[in-house]
Structures are given as C-alpha cells and as structure tokens.
Amino acid sequence: MIEVSNSVDVDTTREAAWDLLSDFEGVWEDSNPAHRGTKVLSEPKRPLRDGLQWWQREKVGPVQGEFVATLHDVVPKQEFSWTAQATYRLLGVTFTVDEGGHFVIKKQGRGITLRHDLWGKFRDTQKGRVLRWIEVHLLGERHSMASHNLTELHYFKTCLEQAAI
C-alpha cells in the first residue's frame, strides 16, 4: 500500500472551507492542472453526503488514471472519507488500484487545518506486486501522490484566504 498525508493551515472558518470543498466540479477540478475532468454523478450535486459519487480523470506523476469515487463517513463541516477503484495506464499497461482518502477540517487556533490522507492499494497478484514496485521504486509515485495532494491543498488555502480579504 502507498500512503501519503499532507496538511495546510488556513486563516478561515470550518464553514467557509466546507462550502468551498463541496464544489467538486468547480474547485476540486480547478485545484490541480493534472485534473482532466471531474463530474458529480449524484443528484443533487450538493451537499456532501454519504453515498455521493463523482467521476474524475487525472494524471499523477507519469500515470494517467480514471475513477468513480464514493463518499463515506461524512461529518458536515468536519470530515469525509472516499473510496474508489481506479484504472491507471502507464506505457500501454492498464492496471487497477483500490484507493481512497480521508479529508479533515480541524479547528486550529484562529483558523483551521486542512488535512488529506491518501492511500492506494495494488492488487495482490504478481502483476500488482511488480507494478507497485515499479511505481514506488522507479517512478517515485509516493512523491507524485504527495505533490499532487499538496497542490490541491495550497489551492484551497489560496481560495479561502483570498475570499476572506
């Protein structure tokens, strides 16, 4: 399994952060130039809630991926988890990764901390083990995941702090 965690401190409120983060098709899509499309599949598209699903296509490092994710354990204005079965392509090889994350908005002093923990689990097959080794040891995918995640968090921070001015 590959796991990463990033956080940023933001001078804003939980309410403002939750409102911003509820916009998957807007702010999540715009949060990273590696995103190649984001669409909420559930109706209504808001609010965030257990069972809400969205589709996303993205690039993480050299790997192109696509998934349909589902939200779980939503606690409004505080946290949510998500899981997906993603299909990735690298040099003509297609493979599946079970992945997910846990997003937390934590009150911190006068502001908040945004934290996003991510994980990806390759299939327990010979192909899955070889691909995981290539991803981790040759392609530095752990670093790519962390960088991708941190780009998003910094974008959210910028949006929230500019809106508060």
C-alpha positions in Angstrom: 0.0 0.0 0.0 1.1 3.5 -0.7 0.1 6.2 1.8 0.6 9.9 2.0 -0.7 12.7 4.2 -0.5 16.5 3.8 -1.9 19.4 5.7 -2.0 23.2 5.5 -3.1 25.8 8.0 -5.7 28.3 6.7 -6.9 31.5 8.1 -10.7 30.8 7.6 -13.6 29.1 9.3 -14.8 25.5 9.0 -18.0 26.7 7.4 -16.2 28.6 4.6 -13.9 25.6 4.0 -16.8 23.1 3.9 -18.7 25.3 1.4 -15.7 25.6 -0.9 -14.8 21.9 -0.7 -18.4 20.9 -1.5 -17.8 22.1 -5.1 -16.2 19.0 -6.7 -16.9 20.1 -10.3 -15.5 23.6 -9.7 -12.9 24.0 -7.0 -11.7 20.3 -7.0 -11.3 20.3 -10.8 -9.5 23.6 -10.7 -7.3 22.7 -7.8 -4.7 20.9 -9.9 -3.6 21.3 -13.5 -3.3 17.5 -13.6 -7.1 17.1 -13.4 -8.5 16.2 -16.8 -12.2 16.2 -15.8 -14.4 16.0 -12.7 -18.2 15.3 -12.7 -20.5 14.7 -9.8 -22.7 11.8 -10.8 -25.2 12.0 -7.9 -28.2 14.3 -7.8 -28.3 16.7 -6.2 -24.6 17.6 -6.6 -24.6 19.2 -3.1 -24.4 18.9 -0.2 -21.6 16.4 0.5 -23.2 13.3 2.0 -22.7 9.6 2.4 -23.1 7.9 -1.0 -22.4 10.9 -3.2 -20.4 9.8 -6.2 -18.1 11.6 -8.6 -16.0 10.7 -11.7 -12.6 12.1 -12.2 -9.8 11.7 -14.7 -6.3 12.8 -13.7 -2.6 12.4 -14.1 -0.5 11.6 -11.0 3.2 11.7 -12.0 3.6 9.8 -15.2 0.4 7.8 -14.7 -3.0 8.6 -16.3 -6.0 7.5 -14.2 -9.8 7.5 -14.1 -12.2 6.5 -11.3 -15.6 6.8 -9.8 -15.4 7.6 -6.1 -18.0 7.4 -3.3 -18.1 9.5 -0.1 -18.4 7.8 3.3 -18.4 8.8 6.9 -19.4 12.4 6.1 -19.5 14.7 9.1 -20.6 18.1 7.8 -18.0 20.9 8.3 -15.5 18.4 9.8 -14.5 15.4 7.6 -15.3 12.9 5.0 -13.8 9.7 3.5 -13.8 8.5 -0.1 -13.0 5.2 -1.8 -12.7 4.3 -5.5 -11.4 1.6 -7.8 -9.2 3.5 -10.2 -7.9 2.4 -13.6 -4.5 3.6 -14.5 -2.4 3.5 -17.6 1.4 3.6 -17.9 3.3 2.9 -21.1 0.3 0.9 -22.6 -0.2 -1.2 -19.4 -3.6 -0.9 -17.7 -3.9 -1.7 -14.0 -6.4 -1.3 -11.2 -5.7 0.3 -7.8 -8.1 0.4 -4.8 -7.7 3.9 -3.4 -9.2 6.4 -1.1 -8.7 9.3 1.3 -9.8 10.9 4.4 -10.2 14.7 4.4 -10.3 16.6 7.7 -11.1 20.2 8.6 -9.8 20.8 12.1 -10.2 23.9 14.2 -6.7 25.3 14.9 -6.1 28.5 16.8 -7.8 31.3 14.9 -8.2 29.3 11.8 -8.3 25.7 10.6 -6.0 22.9 9.3 -7.0 21.1 6.1 -5.5 17.5 6.1 -5.9 14.9 3.3 -4.7 11.4 3.9 -4.5 9.3 0.8 -3.8 5.6 0.1 -3.6 3.3 -2.9 -3.5 -0.5 -2.8 -2.4 -2.5 -5.7 -3.9 -6.0 -6.4 -2.2 -8.8 -4.6 -1.2 -10.6 -7.8 2.2 -11.0 -9.5 1.3 -8.1 -11.9 0.1 -6.0 -9.0 3.3 -6.5 -6.9 5.5 -5.8 -9.9 3.6 -2.6 -10.8 3.7 -1.5 -7.2 7.5 -1.9 -7.1 7.9 0.0 -10.4 5.6 2.8 -9.1 7.3 3.1 -5.8 11.0 2.5 -6.6 11.4 3.6 -10.2 8.7 6.2 -10.7 8.6 7.8 -7.2 4.8 7.6 -7.1 4.6 8.3 -3.4 6.3 11.6 -4.0 4.0 12.2 -7.0 0.9 11.5 -4.9 2.1 13.8 -2.1 2.9 16.6 -4.5 -0.5 16.2 -6.3 -2.3 16.3 -2.9 -0.3 19.3 -1.7 -1.0 21.3 -4.9 -4.7 20.8 -4.2 -4.4 21.9 -0.5 -2.5 25.0 -1.4 -5.1 25.9 -4.0 -7.9 25.6 -1.4 -5.8 27.7 1.1 -5.4 30.4 -1.5 -9.1 30.4 -2.5 -10.2 30.6 1.1 -7.8 33.3 2.3 -8.4 35.5 -0.8 -12.2 35.2 -0.2 -11.7 36.3 3.4 -10.0 39.6 2.4 
